[in-house]
Amino acid sequence: MIPDRPGQICKMVSVVPDIKSDQVYIIAEDPSGFADDEEILVVNLRELQRNVKYPDAAARESVRKNELVVISENLENYIRSWNDR
């Protein structure tokens, strides 16, 4: 599923089938106004953890919307899923 709202948790879709991305991103802006091939702003979860006291200081990255796949609807559900493994 391609992201459609801010706050969703995503991973990159690899163009190489054997490579799995371990990077997790949070959608930082409303992607609904962008075409699937346009770039949207995301924040790497590790970067956000490094800047937990100042989340606005976490670097934003531009990523094509159709290169992301939603793995959770929000951060709370993503963290809860760790206990389900």
C-alpha positions as a printed NumPy array, in Angstrom:
array([[  0.   ,   0.   ,   0.   ],
       [  1.343,   3.426,  -0.958],
       [  1.215,   6.032,   1.855],
       [ -1.864,   8.259,   1.879],
       [ -1.592,  10.255,   5.129],
       [  1.013,  11.74 ,   7.476],
       [  2.331,   9.629,  10.329],
       [  2.202,   6.302,   8.52 ],
       [  5.228,   4.039,   8.973],
       [  6.881,   2.865,   5.746],
       [  9.801,   0.968,   4.283],
       [ 11.439,   1.445,   0.905],
       [ 10.531,  -0.906,  -1.914],
       [ 13.764,  -2.294,  -3.334],
       [ 14.172,  -2.431,  -7.103],
       [ 16.54 ,  -5.366,  -6.532],
       [ 14.436,  -8.349,  -5.371],
       [ 17.139,  -9.838,  -3.108],
       [ 17.748,  -6.633,  -1.143],
       [ 15.514,  -5.79 ,   1.805],
       [ 15.693,  -2.322,   3.277],
       [ 15.984,  -2.148,   7.038],
       [ 15.312,   1.579,   7.038],
       [ 11.968,   2.612,   8.502],
       [ 10.438,   5.998,   7.696],
       [  7.629,   8.135,   9.061],
       [  5.639,  10.164,   6.544],
       [  6.316,  13.803,   7.453],
       [  3.801,  15.574,   5.202],
       [  0.383,  14.912,   3.736],
       [  1.072,  12.701,   0.698],
       [ -2.514,  12.814,  -0.6  ],
       [ -1.812,  15.89 ,  -2.729],
       [  1.092,  14.246,  -4.545],
       [  1.089,  11.903,  -7.53 ],
       [  2.577,   8.456,  -6.924],
       [  5.741,   9.344,  -8.873],
       [  6.347,  12.618,  -6.972],
       [  8.64 ,  12.991,  -3.975],
       [  7.336,  13.421,  -0.435],
       [  9.135,  14.214,   2.809],
       [  9.896,  11.405,   5.241],
       [ 11.882,  11.113,   8.466],
       [ 14.084,   8.107,   9.127],
       [ 12.984,   6.527,  12.414],
       [ 16.617,   6.202,  13.572],
       [ 17.157,   9.908,  12.915],
       [ 14.04 ,  10.7  ,  14.932],
       [ 15.288,   8.546,  17.816],
       [ 18.603,  10.43 ,  17.8  ],
       [ 16.697,  13.71 ,  18.085],
       [ 14.004,  12.58 ,  20.516],
       [ 14.265,  15.787,  22.585],
       [ 14.059,  17.957,  19.459],
       [ 12.09 ,  16.   ,  16.835],
       [ 11.946,  19.02 ,  14.523],
       [ 15.745,  18.763,  14.239],
       [ 15.5  ,  15.311,  12.627],
       [ 16.519,  15.503,   8.975],
       [ 13.794,  15.131,   6.374],
       [ 14.468,  13.185,   3.185],
       [ 12.699,  13.357,  -0.164],
       [ 11.56 ,   9.967,  -1.433],
       [  9.325,   9.049,  -4.337],
       [  5.917,   8.159,  -2.975],
       [  5.665,   4.959,  -5.03 ],
       [  8.982,   3.693,  -3.597],
       [  7.399,   3.386,  -0.14 ],
       [  5.172,   0.69 ,   1.268],
       [  3.103,   1.205,   4.422],
       [  3.978,  -1.278,   7.179],
       [  1.911,   0.36 ,   9.942],
       [ -0.714,   3.081,  10.208],
       [  1.115,   4.931,  13.001],
       [  4.108,   4.754,  15.328],
       [  2.109,   3.366,  18.252],
       [  0.865,   0.387,  16.222],
       [  4.358,  -0.19 ,  14.824],
       [  5.852,  -0.388,  18.325],
       [  3.044,  -2.675,  19.508],
       [  3.775,  -5.009,  16.592],
       [  7.206,  -5.745,  18.097],
       [  5.464,  -7.665,  20.875],
       [  3.501,  -9.728,  18.358],
       [  6.623, -11.229,  16.792]])
